[in-house]
Amino acid sequence: MSSVSFDPMAHQYDATRGFPERAGQQIAHGIDQAAHGDAQTRFFEVGVGTGRIAVPLTMLGRQYTGIDISEKMLSRLEEKLRATGWRDTPQKWGDMPDEDATQRLAVQHLTHQELQSSMRLLLADMTAIPFRDHSFDAVIAVHVFHLISNWQKALQEIMRVLRPGGVLVRCWQDKWEDHWNPGTGDIKSQWCTIVEELGGSTARPGVGEQVVTTWLQEQGFTTELVDTVTWEYQTTPLAVFQELERRLWTSTLFVPDDMFAASLKLLRQWMDGHYGAAINDAYTQHMSIMIGKTQISH
């Protein structure tokens, strides 16, 4: 199983994965502090997506580079930037000294004069980062390693492009599997069980953050938890079902269409019996984003 592209869900990504504005700002400040960021710091994000990290961080006046394997996600980010005062500054790939000019890539450069920020975006895989050794001061990876089959190669590439003494800043959702539970039920876990009983699998290609932390420790690098950002939101059992139905969650992409339809039918039967009239009742969810810092020495 290869790495996962979010092309199919790019149009709904901000609505389902985006952070509240205040939380986004807190996360950006936490990352910036972990990296000791200033106007000269060279930030690089793997899996930049629609910019839920990049946008608030560049509000601080930062140099930012982002890659993603989803063309549609990058297009959404570019549209968002152009609508908020960012301007294109055309440059060819290879014009900047950290770019591997032996490759032919399409790169997008944007700047924001008032913020004094820059953004460089390109379509690329984090297992084959097209930048030279020691190109960046800080690499940002937000909840991506569970989507990458060759996650060790991705980490090796990250360490290669980090300068000596640079930092890897990772963000992940604390106990994110628990957020498949809208209340006393366990809707998404129940769906996974149903798919498995039908002979399918909802397994993701990569690994969780604890495995990444352990791997880094085996290489001699310690990860320090530097901040936690928390907030609340509400959802209903029916809303969770509808998100599954629209295939807005990664695990749904691995299930064949006929099996997926059968699984939804069985899940809805389970929900009707489990929730009954309470299927539209609102439940409060608690979200926590952890920010971890790993100093990389060479």
C-alpha positions in Angstrom: 0.0 0.0 0.0 1.5 3.3 -1.1 1.3 6.8 0.6 -2.2 8.3 0.7 -3.1 11.3 -1.4 -5.9 13.5 -0.2 -7.1 14.5 -3.7 -10.5 12.9 -3.2 -11.3 15.0 0.0 -9.5 18.2 -0.8 -12.8 20.1 -1.3 -13.9 19.2 2.3 -10.6 19.1 4.1 -10.8 22.5 5.8 -14.3 21.8 7.0 -13.4 18.4 8.5 -9.7 18.8 9.5 -9.3 22.5 9.9 -8.5 24.1 13.2 -10.5 26.9 14.9 -8.7 30.2 14.2 -7.6 30.7 17.8 -6.3 27.1 18.0 -4.5 27.5 14.7 -2.7 30.6 16.0 -1.7 28.8 19.2 -0.4 25.8 17.3 1.6 28.2 15.0 3.1 30.0 17.9 4.0 26.7 19.6 5.8 25.5 16.5 7.5 28.8 16.0 8.8 28.8 19.6 9.9 25.2 19.3 12.0 26.2 16.3 13.2 29.5 17.8 11.7 31.1 14.7 12.5 34.5 13.3 12.5 36.2 9.9 15.6 34.2 8.8 14.4 30.8 9.9 13.8 28.4 6.9 10.7 26.4 7.6 9.8 23.3 5.6 6.5 21.4 5.9 6.0 17.9 4.6 2.3 17.3 3.7 1.5 21.0 3.7 -2.1 20.3 2.5 -4.4 23.3 2.4 -2.2 25.3 4.8 -3.8 24.8 8.2 -0.3 25.1 9.7 1.4 27.2 7.0 -1.1 30.0 6.9 -1.1 31.0 10.6 2.7 30.5 10.8 3.4 32.8 7.9 1.3 35.4 9.6 4.3 35.8 11.9 6.5 36.8 8.9 8.3 33.6 8.0 10.1 31.9 5.1 8.1 28.8 4.3 8.4 25.9 1.9 5.7 23.2 1.6 5.4 20.0 -0.3 2.4 17.6 -0.8 1.6 14.7 -3.1 -2.0 16.1 -3.6 -2.2 18.6 -6.4 -5.8 19.4 -5.4 -4.8 20.2 -1.8 -2.0 22.5 -3.0 -4.4 24.2 -5.4 -6.8 24.9 -2.5 -3.9 26.5 -0.5 -2.8 28.6 -3.5 -6.4 29.9 -3.9 -6.6 30.7 -0.2 -3.3 32.7 -0.3 -4.2 34.7 -3.4 -7.5 35.7 -1.9 -5.7 37.1 1.2 -3.1 39.4 -0.3 -0.4 37.0 -1.4 1.1 37.6 -4.9 2.8 35.3 -7.3 6.6 35.9 -7.8 7.4 33.7 -10.8 10.7 31.8 -10.5 11.9 28.6 -12.2 12.9 25.5 -10.4 16.6 25.6 -9.8 16.8 29.3 -9.4 17.4 29.0 -5.6 20.6 27.4 -4.3 18.8 24.7 -2.2 16.9 23.3 -5.2 18.1 20.2 -6.9 18.3 21.5 -10.5 18.9 18.1 -12.0 15.1 17.5 -11.5 12.4 19.2 -13.6 9.7 20.4 -11.2 7.0 23.1 -11.3 7.3 25.4 -8.3 5.0 28.1 -7.1 6.5 31.2 -5.3 4.2 33.6 -3.4 5.0 36.6 -1.2 3.0 38.8 1.1 4.5 42.3 1.3 2.7 43.4 4.5 3.6 40.3 6.4 7.1 40.1 4.9 6.5 36.4 4.4 7.3 34.0 1.5 5.8 30.7 0.5 7.3 28.2 -1.9 5.0 25.2 -2.9 5.6 22.2 -5.0 4.2 18.7 -5.7 6.6 16.2 -4.2 6.8 13.1 -2.1 8.4 13.3 1.3 10.2 10.0 0.7 12.1 11.8 -2.1 12.5 15.4 -1.1 13.9 17.5 -4.0 16.1 19.8 -1.9 19.8 19.7 -1.2 21.3 18.5 2.1 21.0 20.9 5.1 18.6 23.2 3.4 16.2 24.0 6.3 16.3 25.1 9.9 13.0 23.4 10.9 10.9 20.7 9.4 7.2 20.4 10.3 5.3 17.2 10.1 1.7 17.2 11.2 -0.1 13.9 11.6 1.3 12.4 8.4 3.3 9.3 9.2 0.2 7.1 9.5 -0.3 7.8 5.8 3.1 6.8 4.5 4.1 3.2 3.8 7.9 3.9 3.7 7.9 6.2 6.7 11.5 5.4 7.7 12.6 6.7 4.3 10.6 9.8 4.8 12.3 10.4 8.2 15.7 9.8 6.7 15.0 12.4 4.0 13.8 14.9 6.7 17.1 14.4 8.6 19.0 14.9 5.4 17.5 18.3 4.5 17.8 19.6 8.0 20.8 21.6 8.9 23.0 20.4 11.7 21.3 21.4 14.9 18.0 21.9 13.1 14.7 20.7 14.6 11.9 18.4 13.5 8.6 19.6 14.9 5.8 17.1 14.9 2.1 17.7 15.8 -0.4 15.0 16.4 -3.9 14.6 17.9 -3.7 13.2 21.4 -5.6 9.9 21.6 -7.0 10.6 18.1 -8.6 7.1 17.8 -10.9 8.2 20.7 -12.5 10.8 18.5 -14.2 8.1 16.6 -16.6 8.1 19.6 -19.3 10.8 19.6 -20.6 9.8 23.0 -21.1 6.5 24.7 -21.1 4.7 21.3 -18.2 3.8 19.1 -19.4 4.5 15.6 -16.2 4.5 13.6 -14.7 1.5 15.5 -17.9 -0.3 14.9 -17.6 0.4 11.2 -14.1 -0.9 11.1 -15.3 -4.1 12.8 -18.1 -4.5 10.2 -15.6 -4.0 7.3 -13.3 -6.6 8.8 -16.2 -9.1 9.1 -17.0 -8.5 5.5 -13.5 -9.5 4.6 -12.0 -6.0 4.1 -9.5 -3.8 5.9 -9.4 -0.2 7.1 -5.7 -0.3 8.0 -3.6 2.7 7.1 -0.2 2.2 5.4 2.0 3.9 8.0 2.5 4.1 11.7 1.5 6.2 14.7 3.5 8.9 16.3 4.8 6.7 19.2 6.4 4.4 16.7 8.1 7.5 15.1 9.3 8.7 18.5 10.7 5.3 19.3 12.5 5.1 15.9 14.0 8.6 16.4 15.2 7.5 19.9 16.9 4.5 18.4 18.8 6.9 16.1 19.9 8.8 19.2 17.4 11.7 19.1 15.1 12.5 22.0 11.6 14.0 21.4 10.5 16.7 23.9 6.8 17.5 24.3 6.8 21.3 24.2 3.1 22.3 24.1 -0.5 21.1 24.0 -3.3 23.1 22.4 -6.9 22.1 23.4 -10.4 23.1 22.4 -13.9 21.7 22.3 -16.5 21.2 19.5 -19.8 19.4 19.2 -21.0 16.6 16.9 -23.8 14.1 16.6 -23.9 10.4 15.9 -25.7 11.1 12.6 -23.0 13.7 11.6 -20.3 11.1 12.2 -22.2 8.6 10.0 -22.6 11.2 7.2 -18.9 11.9 7.2 -18.2 8.2 6.7 -20.9 8.0 4.1 -19.1 10.8 2.1 -15.7 9.1 2.5 -14.2 12.1 4.2 -12.0 9.9 6.4 -8.8 8.2 5.2 -9.8 4.6 6.1 -12.8 4.7 3.8 -10.5 5.0 0.8 -9.2 1.5 1.2 -12.6 -0.3 1.0 -14.0 -1.4 -2.3 -17.2 0.3 -3.4 -19.6 -2.7 -3.0 -18.1 -3.6 0.4 -18.3 0.0 1.5 -22.0 0.2 0.6 -22.7 -3.0 2.5 -20.8 -1.8 5.5 -22.8 1.5 5.7 -26.1 -0.4 5.6 -25.0 -2.6 8.5 -23.6 0.3 10.4 -26.8 2.3 10.1 -28.8 -0.7 11.4 -26.4 -0.9 14.4 -26.8 2.9 15.0 -30.6 2.8 14.8 -30.6 0.1 17.5 -27.9 1.7 19.6 -28.9 5.4 19.5 -32.5 5.3 18.5 -34.0 8.8 18.8 -30.7 10.1 20.2 -29.0 9.9 16.8 -29.2 13.7 16.5 -28.2 14.5 20.0 -25.1 16.7 20.3 -22.0 15.4 22.1 -19.1 17.6 23.2 -15.7 16.5 21.9 -12.3 17.5 23.5 -9.5 18.0 21.0 -5.8 18.1 22.0 -3.0 18.8 19.6 0.5 17.8 20.9 3.6 19.6 19.7 6.8 17.6 19.9 10.4 18.8 19.2 13.3 16.6 18.1 16.7 18.2 17.8 18.6 16.7 14.9 22.4 16.6 15.0 24.6 15.1 12.2 
